[in-house]
Amino acid sequence: MAATEILLGLVACSFVLVACKDKELDASGEDRPVAGEACEPLAPPTADEATDDDDDDEPGCADNLACEPTDDGYICAAPIEIHGMVIDGLTLAPIEGAVVAALDETGAPVGNSARSDVMGRYVLRVSARRDPQGLLASDVRWTLFSVAADYTAFPGGVRSPLPVDATAPTTMTDDDEHEHTVIENATTTVALLPLGDDRRGGVTVTGRVGGEVPGGTLVVAEGAPAPAPYTIADSGGAFVLFNVPSAATSIRGYRQGLELAPTTITASGDIVDLELAVVTEGIDLLAAVDGSVNIVNAPGGSTTSVVLVPSSLFDSALERGPVPLGLRAPSPPGAPTISGAFGIAGVPSGDYHVLVAFENDGLVRDPDTSIGGTELQQVSVPTSGGATVDASFKVTEALAVVGPGAETPEIVTAVPMLRWVDDSSEDLYELRVIDALGNVTWEVLDVPRVTGSGDVEVLYEGPALQPGMYYQFRATSIKDEVPISRTEDLRGVFVFQP
């Protein structure tokens, strides 16, 4: 387009306000769509193009507008930022240098990660589905992930992810009078818990994951005793991995549909610009894991889910670990549907623990180890082809938690009464309380059965609870010296805040 034509277009806009108000021209002289207008999104940046602090305006829209998805296409809209803090969960002190990322309902990152400043504050720009007017869609669901030097990852241990409350966003205007939508409330404050002394220190590894879609890759420092340090790559593939011990020998990445070459390291000092190169990319090109589930003594029509946890990340004390993006049946975020055979495609090579009934579905892996299919299962996955979990999992009805933590982690301000629904066929119960670091803080192995009541109640009488620490109580019903049921993996969690 000639300079004369551009000038005439600008003059025309000054008279035809309805058609041209707020229009901008890109480098080619073409109009750039404004708020509420359709746009064409560009492909996401590759690992080489993305940067941690990449906050440039979205190409394709007028300045400071983002090209966001809708149910029918894409629309230009004000960008969305999550503002919050990262603090020490025990002292409430701000944590500087923590990495924060927002994940969607599948576990995939919805933008690049952010780092907290000296006051612990962070600003995280995220992408989100919009309604036809460009406002945040009502069913958008995010969770936060965070890691920092000398702290456990959140979520992790007994702590599950909690949704960000996006129901009351506010509008802010920057110094250039550009509007953006801000979400900041109690759910955007992340409280991290300190690591045990034996896992502190080590070095920090920063780098990138290769591939067309690297975001969400679980990056792990393997070689030291499990559970190993880990982090999650942001949407551009960038990652920061803290607390890598000298015993670690390689950095590996796990994500559905992405086989990455392990990178050998010498952890004698911080490592920067580490590249995890792609070997194979594509769900259909990687291995598949299959097996079966046998649900017994449970409500009719019950269904469950199956997940894979890299064995290097499996916490034997808690019997859990982080699940790489996509390594779940059914595919996330679908509700549990598995009642027999299952299959998980696109699994990168490696050793995995296979967990069944791990989510809050009213079911648990049958704790009676005297029968087949109740032991924890492991599988070694090749670089292609498939792997089968040998034993069929036995799954049974769980003991229902009454409180605290019946549905989500619950704040307790005094010594708690631990309650669960009576099994009705038991001789006694075993009760354990475990902290977020996997330490058993209290156990009672002979809780008597109850009669004339639907619930079992036990007042916590263990060592003093630590303010700010998260705990989980686990009850197991016993009959004829054999365990027959227990409370679910993700329930019974509480935090002590006197």
C-alpha positions in Angstrom: 0.0 0.0 0.0 1.4 3.4 -1.0 2.1 6.1 1.6 -0.6 8.3 -0.1 -3.2 5.6 0.3 -2.3 5.2 4.0 -2.7 8.9 4.5 -6.0 9.0 2.7 -7.2 6.1 4.9 -6.3 7.9 8.1 -8.1 11.0 6.8 -11.2 9.0 6.0 -11.2 7.5 9.5 -11.3 10.9 11.0 -14.7 11.5 9.3 -16.2 8.0 9.4 -15.9 7.3 13.2 -18.3 4.5 13.2 -16.4 2.4 10.8 -12.8 3.3 11.8 -12.8 4.2 15.5 -9.7 2.9 17.2 -8.4 1.2 14.0 -4.7 0.7 13.8 -2.4 -0.2 10.9 0.1 -3.0 11.0 3.5 -3.0 9.3 1.9 -3.7 6.0 -0.6 -0.9 6.3 -3.6 -3.2 6.9 -6.2 -2.5 9.5 -5.8 -4.3 12.8 -9.0 -5.5 14.4 -10.1 -3.9 17.6 -12.0 -5.1 20.7 -15.0 -7.3 19.8 -13.8 -8.0 16.3 -12.8 -11.3 14.9 -9.1 -12.1 14.6 -6.8 -14.8 13.3 -4.4 -16.3 15.9 -0.8 -17.0 15.1 0.8 -20.3 15.8 2.2 -20.5 19.3 5.9 -19.6 19.6 8.4 -22.3 19.4 10.8 -23.0 22.3 13.4 -20.9 20.5 11.1 -17.9 20.0 9.4 -17.8 23.4 10.8 -16.0 26.4 9.9 -16.0 30.1 9.0 -12.3 30.1 7.4 -12.2 26.7 4.5 -9.8 27.2 4.4 -8.2 23.7 1.0 -7.2 22.3 -0.8 -10.0 20.5 -0.1 -9.8 16.8 -3.3 -9.5 14.7 -5.1 -7.2 17.1 -4.8 -3.6 17.9 -2.2 -2.7 20.6 -2.7 -4.3 24.0 -5.4 -6.6 22.8 -5.3 -10.4 22.8 -6.6 -12.7 20.1 -8.6 -15.1 22.3 -10.7 -18.2 21.5 -14.5 -18.3 21.6 -16.9 -21.1 20.9 -17.1 -20.0 17.2 -13.6 -18.7 16.5 -11.4 -15.9 17.8 -12.0 -12.4 19.0 -9.9 -9.4 20.1 -10.3 -8.7 23.8 -8.6 -7.0 26.7 -5.8 -9.3 28.0 -6.2 -11.1 31.3 -3.7 -11.1 34.1 -3.6 -13.0 37.4 -2.0 -11.0 40.2 -1.0 -12.7 43.4 1.7 -13.5 45.9 3.9 -16.5 46.8 4.5 -16.9 50.5 6.0 -19.3 53.0 3.1 -21.3 54.3 4.6 -21.6 57.8 6.0 -18.1 58.3 3.8 -16.1 55.8 7.0 -14.4 54.6 7.1 -13.5 50.9 9.2 -15.8 48.6 11.3 -14.1 45.9 12.1 -15.9 42.7 9.3 -18.5 42.7 8.0 -19.7 39.4 4.2 -19.5 38.9 2.2 -20.9 36.0 -1.5 -21.2 35.3 -2.9 -24.5 34.0 -6.2 -25.2 32.3 -8.6 -28.1 33.1 -6.4 -30.5 31.2 -3.2 -29.5 33.0 -1.8 -27.6 30.0 -0.3 -24.1 30.7 -2.3 -21.1 29.4 0.7 -18.8 29.0 4.3 -18.3 29.9 5.4 -18.6 33.5 6.1 -15.6 35.9 8.6 -15.0 38.6 7.8 -13.5 42.0 9.6 -10.3 43.0 11.2 -9.4 46.3 7.8 -8.9 47.9 6.6 -12.2 46.6 4.3 -10.7 44.1 3.8 -12.0 40.5 1.8 -10.9 37.4 0.8 -13.8 35.2 -0.7 -13.1 31.7 -3.0 -15.9 30.6 -5.1 -16.8 27.7 -8.8 -17.8 28.2 -11.9 -18.6 26.3 -14.2 -15.6 25.8 -17.9 -15.1 25.3 -19.2 -13.3 22.1 -18.6 -9.9 23.8 -15.0 -10.8 24.6 -15.7 -11.2 28.3 -14.2 -14.2 30.2 -16.3 -17.3 29.6 -18.2 -18.4 32.7 -16.9 -22.0 32.7 -13.2 -21.2 32.5 -11.2 -23.1 35.1 -7.6 -22.5 36.0 -5.3 -23.9 38.7 -1.9 -22.6 39.7 1.4 -24.4 39.8 4.4 -23.0 41.7 8.0 -24.1 42.6 10.8 -22.3 44.4 14.3 -23.0 45.8 14.1 -25.0 49.0 10.3 -25.4 48.8 8.0 -28.3 47.8 6.1 -27.9 44.6 2.5 -26.8 44.7 0.3 -28.8 44.2 2.1 -31.8 45.6 2.3 -34.2 48.5 -1.1 -34.2 50.2 -2.1 -30.9 48.6 -4.4 -30.9 45.6 -4.8 -28.0 43.1 -7.5 -25.5 43.9 -9.4 -23.6 41.2 -8.6 -19.9 40.8 -11.8 -17.8 41.6 -12.4 -15.9 38.3 -16.0 -14.9 39.1 -15.3 -11.2 40.0 -12.5 -9.8 37.7 -11.7 -6.1 37.8 -10.6 -3.8 35.1 -7.3 -1.8 35.4 -5.8 0.8 33.1 -2.1 1.2 32.7 -0.1 4.4 32.2 -0.8 4.2 28.4 -4.5 4.0 29.1 -4.7 0.4 27.9 -7.3 -1.6 29.8 -6.7 -5.2 31.0 -8.7 -7.6 33.2 -7.2 -8.5 36.5 -8.0 -11.4 38.8 -6.6 -11.1 42.3 -8.1 -12.7 45.4 -7.4 -15.2 48.1 -7.1 -18.0 45.5 -4.2 -16.3 43.7 -2.0 -16.4 46.8 0.2 -19.5 46.8 1.6 -20.8 50.0 4.6 -23.1 49.6 5.9 -25.4 52.3 9.7 -25.8 53.0 11.5 -28.9 52.0 13.0 -31.2 54.6 16.6 -30.5 55.4 17.8 -33.5 53.5 16.3 -32.2 50.2 17.3 -28.5 50.4 20.2 -26.9 48.5 21.4 -28.3 45.2 21.6 -26.4 42.0 19.1 -24.7 39.7 18.7 -25.8 36.1 16.9 -23.6 33.5 16.2 -24.5 29.9 13.7 -25.3 27.3 11.8 -28.3 26.0 11.8 -28.7 22.2 8.8 -29.6 20.0 5.9 -27.9 18.4 3.8 -28.2 21.6 6.2 -28.4 24.6 4.0 -26.7 27.2 3.0 -28.8 30.2 6.0 -31.2 30.0 7.0 -32.5 33.4 10.7 -31.9 33.7 12.5 -34.2 36.3 16.0 -34.5 37.7 16.5 -38.2 37.9 19.2 -40.3 39.5 18.7 -39.3 43.2 16.2 -41.2 45.5 12.6 -40.7 44.6 10.6 -38.5 44.7 12.9 -36.5 42.5 12.8 -32.6 42.0 10.5 -31.6 39.2 8.8 -28.6 37.5 6.4 -28.0 34.6 7.4 -26.3 31.3 5.3 -23.2 30.4 3.5 -22.8 27.1 6.7 -21.8 25.3 8.7 -24.7 26.7 10.7 -22.7 29.3 11.4 -24.4 32.6 13.2 -23.7 35.9 14.1 -26.7 38.0 15.2 -26.1 41.6 17.0 -28.2 44.2 18.7 -30.5 41.8 21.0 -32.7 44.0 24.6 -33.7 43.1 23.4 -37.3 42.9 21.1 -36.4 40.0 22.5 -37.7 36.7 20.0 -36.7 34.0 17.1 -34.3 33.2 14.1 -36.0 31.6 10.8 -34.8 30.3 7.4 -36.5 30.4 4.3 -35.4 28.3 1.8 -37.3 26.3 2.9 -37.4 22.6 6.4 -36.2 23.2 9.5 -38.4 23.5 12.5 -36.3 24.6 16.2 -37.3 24.8 17.4 -37.4 28.4 20.2 -34.9 29.0 23.1 -36.0 31.2 24.3 -33.3 33.7 27.0 -32.7 36.3 25.2 -30.9 39.1 28.2 -29.0 40.5 26.8 -25.6 39.7 23.8 -23.9 38.2 23.0 -24.8 34.6 21.4 -22.5 32.1 20.1 -22.9 28.6 19.7 -26.6 28.8 17.8 -28.1 25.8 15.7 -31.2 25.9 15.6 -32.3 22.3 12.7 -34.0 20.6 13.2 -37.6 19.6 9.6 -38.3 18.5 6.5 -36.1 18.6 3.0 -37.4 18.0 0.6 -39.4 20.2 0.2 -42.1 17.6 4.0 -42.5 17.3 4.6 -43.3 20.9 3.8 -46.3 23.0 0.4 -47.2 24.6 -0.3 -48.7 28.0 -3.3 -50.9 28.6 -4.8 -53.0 31.3 -8.1 -53.6 33.2 -9.9 -52.6 36.3 -12.2 -54.9 38.4 -14.6 -52.9 40.6 -16.1 -55.0 43.5 -18.2 -54.4 46.6 -19.0 -50.9 45.3 -22.2 -49.1 44.3 -23.6 -50.3 41.0 -22.4 -48.5 37.9 -19.3 -47.1 39.6 -16.5 -45.9 37.4 -13.0 -44.7 38.0 -9.8 -43.4 36.3 -6.2 -44.6 35.8 -3.1 -42.4 35.8 0.6 -42.9 35.2 3.2 -41.4 37.5 6.9 -41.6 36.6 8.5 -43.9 39.1 11.2 -41.3 39.8 8.4 -39.0 41.1 6.4 -41.6 43.1 6.3 -40.9 46.8 6.0 -44.3 48.5 5.0 -42.7 51.9 2.1 -40.9 50.3 1.5 -43.5 47.5 1.1 -40.7 44.9 3.0 -38.4 42.6 2.5 -35.8 39.8 0.8 -37.1 36.6 2.4 -35.9 33.3 0.0 -34.0 31.0 -2.3 -36.4 29.2 -1.3 -39.7 30.9 -4.7 -40.5 32.2 -7.6 -42.7 31.2 -10.1 -41.2 30.3 -8.3 -38.2 28.8 -8.3 -35.2 31.0 -10.5 -33.4 32.1 -13.2 -36.0 31.5 -15.1 -37.5 34.5 -14.0 -41.0 35.5 -15.5 -43.6 33.1 -13.3 -46.7 33.5 -15.1 -49.8 34.7 -13.1 -52.5 32.8 -10.4 -52.2 30.1 -8.4 -49.0 29.8 -5.8 -47.6 27.5 -3.5 -44.6 27.6 -1.9 -43.6 24.3 1.2 -41.4 23.5 3.2 -42.5 26.5 6.9 -41.6 26.5 9.4 -44.3 27.4 10.3 -44.9 31.0 9.2 -46.6 34.2 5.8 -45.7 35.7 3.7 -46.5 38.7 0.1 -47.1 37.7 -2.5 -45.6 40.0 -6.2 -46.5 39.9 -9.1 -44.8 41.8 -6.7 -42.0 42.6 -9.3 -39.2 42.3 -12.4 -38.5 44.4 -14.8 -41.0 42.9 -16.0 -42.8 46.0 -13.6 -45.7 45.2 -10.1 -46.9 46.4 -7.7 -49.5 45.4 -8.6 -52.6 47.4 -6.3 -52.6 50.5 -6.6 -56.4 51.0 -3.1 -57.5 49.8 -4.0 -61.2 50.4 -5.9 -61.2 47.1 -4.6 -60.6 43.6 -4.7 -57.2 41.9 -4.3 -55.1 45.0 -0.6 -54.4 45.0 0.8 -51.2 43.5 1.4 -51.8 39.8 4.5 -50.7 37.8 5.1 -50.9 34.1 8.2 -50.3 31.9 7.2 -48.5 28.6 9.3 -48.9 25.5 10.0 -46.1 22.9 7.2 -47.6 20.7 4.7 -50.3 20.6 2.9 -51.0 23.9 3.0 -52.2 27.5 0.4 -54.1 29.4 -0.2 -53.8 33.2 -0.2 -57.5 34.1 -2.7 -57.6 37.0 -6.3 -56.4 36.9 -6.7 -53.8 39.5 -9.2 -54.6 42.3 -11.2 -51.5 43.3 -13.7 -51.2 46.1 -15.9 -48.7 47.8 -14.1 -46.1 50.0 -14.7 -45.1 53.5 -16.4 -41.8 53.3 -14.7 -38.9 55.0 -17.0 -36.7 57.1 -14.3 -34.2 58.1 -12.1 -32.3 58.1 -11.4 -32.2 54.4 -14.5 -34.1 53.2 -14.3 -32.4 49.8 -11.4 -30.0 49.7 -8.6 -29.1 52.1 -10.1 -27.5 55.2 -8.8 -25.0 57.7 -8.9 -26.1 61.3 -8.3 -23.6 64.1 -8.2 -26.1 67.0 -7.3 -29.7 67.6 -9.5 -31.5 65.1 -12.0 -34.3 65.6 -11.3 -36.8 62.8 -14.6 -38.3 61.4 -15.5 -40.9 58.8 -18.5 -43.1 58.0 -18.6 -46.5 59.8 -17.8 -49.5 57.6 -20.4 -51.7 59.5 -18.6 -54.9 58.8 -15.2 -54.2 60.5 -13.6 -55.3 63.7 -11.5 -52.2 64.2 -9.8 -49.3 62.3 -6.2 -48.2 61.8 -5.8 -44.4 61.8 -2.8 -42.4 60.6 -2.1 -38.7 60.3 0.5 -37.7 57.7 2.0 -34.2 57.1 2.6 -32.7 53.6 6.2 -33.9 53.6 5.1 -37.6 54.0 5.9 -37.9 57.7 3.6 -40.0 59.8 2.9 -37.7 62.8 0.4 -39.9 64.7 -1.1 -43.4 64.3 -3.6 -45.4 66.2 -3.7 -49.1 65.1 -6.7 -50.2 67.2 -9.5 -47.7 66.9 -12.6 -49.6 68.1 -15.6 -50.2 66.0 -18.7 -48.1 66.8 -22.3 -49.2 67.4 -25.4 -47.2 67.4 -23.8 -44.4 65.3 -23.1 -43.9 61.6 -19.8 -42.2 62.1 -16.5 -42.9 63.7 -15.0 -40.0 65.7 -11.4 -39.8 67.0 -9.9 -36.7 68.6 -6.4 -36.0 67.4 -4.0 -36.6 70.3 -0.6 -36.7 68.5 2.2 -34.2 68.7 1.3 -30.5 68.4 0.2 -29.5 64.9 2.4 -27.0 63.2 0.7 -23.8 62.2 0.5 -23.5 58.4 1.3 -27.2 57.8 -1.0 -29.4 55.7 -2.0 -32.8 57.1 -4.1 -35.8 55.9 -5.8 -38.4 58.0 -6.2 -41.9 56.6 -8.5 -44.5 58.1 -8.4 -48.2 57.2 -11.1 -50.7 58.2 -9.9 -54.1 59.4 -11.7 -57.5 59.6 -10.1 -60.7 60.7 -6.8 -58.9 60.7 -7.2 -58.1 57.0 -7.8 -54.5 55.6 -11.1 -54.3 53.7 -11.4 -50.6 52.8 -10.0 -47.1 53.5 -10.5 -43.4 53.0 -9.8 -41.9 49.6 -6.3 -40.7 48.4 -7.3 -37.0 48.1 -9.7 -36.5 51.0 -9.2 -35.9 54.7 -6.7 -33.0 54.1 -6.6 -30.1 56.5 -4.3 -27.2 57.4 -3.8 -26.0 61.0 -4.3 -22.2 61.4 -5.0 -21.5 65.1 
